[in-house]
Amino acid sequence: MASADESARVRVAAGVLVGAQIVAAGGAVAMNLLAAVVLDPSARGDLAFALQLVYFLSVFAIMGLERPFIATRFGGFGDEYRRFARLVLPGTVAILPIAVLATTVAPFSTRWLWAGAIAIGGYVALNSLVHAVRVAYVCSREWKWFALNAIATQVIIVAGALSLVLLGVDDPVIWMWVYVGSTIPAVLILIFSPRTGASPALSRTGVSSPLTGAGASSQLTRAEARGLRRRGWILLPSEFSNSAMLHSDRLLLPMLSSSAELGLYVTVATVLEMATWPIQQWVDASLRGWSKAFRSRRFPIAKLFAQCVALLIGIVTVLGAAAYAMIVFVLPDSYLPATVAIPALAVSAVVFGVTRVQQGLFIAADAPGTVSTIEVFGTAAALIAYVLLIPQFGMLGAAYGSIIGYSLCAVVGAIALRRVRRKWRPSEVDGSEDGDDRTGARTSGLCANEPGDVVEAAGRSADRTKE
């Protein structure tokens, strides 16, 4: 009965969080549409560039600490939230001067000093708290605070954007401050979330923490903090490569072409990139089961990829049609050139989704280093393609460069996956079905608790929403 009750609680929590993600997707589309109503393509490109700058710098502010913290911590939401926030504080403070300096040399089409620099620096700092909310949720499984933050954030963004449209505000710096204001819920949660001992959710289920025992919460000792930072630095190259692959097209477009090209590009890309969200959720939620099946050699990988590609093609077809209708029938005529990027960005989304499945398989096979190596190669190829193609083809060059980078990841990943699978022997993992210290903690690189796998997956995708 207790197991059934816990399964029901997990399904409810996962359902609420997936609903929150749908709200986030709706908020992103609404913001994209509303911004294009009053901002011309150049101003729209400035706003998109500022956001990419924030997301890229946030990788260094967090210092790769998310996954190591999640993998080793259990406790009450408020406690883990504050602990993670303190842990990333040094990196966040250190990156702020760089954020201001980057603003001064950024290729904005309008002036962004000093109000714009403060907005970018403030969003970088407060975005660390948004990450901390998600981390605290995964460590506690107390989903209400996370859901509240996710929904309130999108309400603020959409309400702020709607207000600026009604007022006819066409200054991208002011639009940037809407995003800064969207972090207010995370600040309030930091102030008002309760300080507890054991996590109520964990206490009910009797789940054991690898550090503290059943349902307990421990202080983060200096030794543990040093260990987490060390693991974070090891993972930082992978996080950097992943962020560079996701954001470098938008960072390079205004440098190599123009802000107007970026404004057109993000109008389509913001919609089509949502095709990969369900795939990422599916991969994250399946990691533990994949790990067991992969090691036992009972895993139909070819069938899995066929299902993935079919799902991606169906989703990008719907989203591509929606993007075309939005541009043709809703947005000003100045955005019509963006329609030519829809096919290329659709292909890019499909290939990127395939690479996310490959990444999940490598993690399930306990080969995280392979993920970093592949993503570094893919990022390098994409950057070279961007530099060569964007000056000549503009936003299409960015789309083609993404296809090249993701395709290289997919090809190298397919070759590496065959080699990794051949190395596994069933005898290596005999007796590890319960996820012991030798295999269980390494299964996903995240949190090895079976009851929380689906919930954890729902909690990790919020930061995928990008311009």
Helices and strands as residue ranges (DSSP letters): H 2-38, H 41-62, H 66-72, H 77-105, H 115-140, H 143-167, H 172-181, H 184-192, H 200-205, E 208-209, E 213-214, H 222-256, H 259-272, G 273-275, H 276-295, H 301-329, G 333-341, H 342-364, H 368-393, H 395-423, G 426-429, G 440-442, G 450-452, H 453-459, G 462-464
